[in-house]
């Protein structure tokens, strides 16, 4: 490779992501919020890193997940950790609420969008503070939304119907988790860049709880597969 | 005294361990007209005596809103106070822009103190010649802070600074145990009573030379208007802290 000094002098602008994470789905339930994401980082269409834990706990009662360029996700986690660290330095008992993190991230994303060098991410901040649930979505442009349910990536297309049919914001934690699992089942079938191992996390008044990755239920024992009916057809 | 040997600038210690320039700056605060603050569980009240440079002049405002949840009362060099006020307002706006929530009070006072301290350790600078009483509400509760030219800051239940403030502080020492559970009206009357202790014999409190600001958990910072001030000054005639004890 010939080293071209001209290229290193320019700042490059992110135009397309390289290592990407999949959809994120987050739902509020009675007493908290629950987030689900798969454990895959794709290198284009290759399923390169299959055991990635993508849920970041940025403070005692706030978690952060995103889909999109994974190195940008890691950078944002570092930026959000700075806020918590400076709170430690002031040592005055004031801790940012989940909403503070959400707005901060919206400002950060908007700043980068204005420089035409975006953080190539769709972000979800989830938390529980002062008896109130919090779910925020920040997209690549810095658009900021708060809602009872939030989806990124392909989940926004495939899963909203499932969510509106089977979920309401007063359901139990287990019901909400089940809805998320159903959504990831569908995603695994239809989204080429999805994976069947997911990780769930929930935040309630005790704080954030991250769970171990789990495999989505899939069904492959269709009689057509088992009997290889098509094969017999074509080899006659 | 050989003070003049050690008081030229901030970067010279005296043999007694004093920074004379900083001490002189604190004197400027003591020359300013009195302002005081007191807090209950739900409210903070700031009371100040406004000075009128001459018959022809207006009265110098001493209380400034920093944000909906924070206000200051000043004693000392008004010009220096303006600088700090602008700084505090800018910080609050930036914090709100970034986090969409109110700047924690103690943290802003800390920033002001840092700024003030910086001026006490430089060869070419002088300390700010103003003391602030910062009243604020944040998730940690109701706050009243005092800042000094020295860069120190303290949190108080009630405090008075400026000229003849000792008289007001003496009043506070007798009655501050009542403030926590006082109603807003009682708190304002206590503040005005303390203010009354600190005026000269030939002066009197009226709606022109008194400034009262209130801040509460569900109350954005406001000044009492002229009519409200008049009413309170009338109520002051019959206000007696002892009656508050009897009610409880």
Interface residues (C-beta under 8 A of the other chain):
Chain A: X90 X92 X93 X94 X96 X97 X99 X100 X103 X104 X107 X130
Chain B: X97 X98 X99 X100 X101 X104 X106 X107 X110 X138 X139 X140
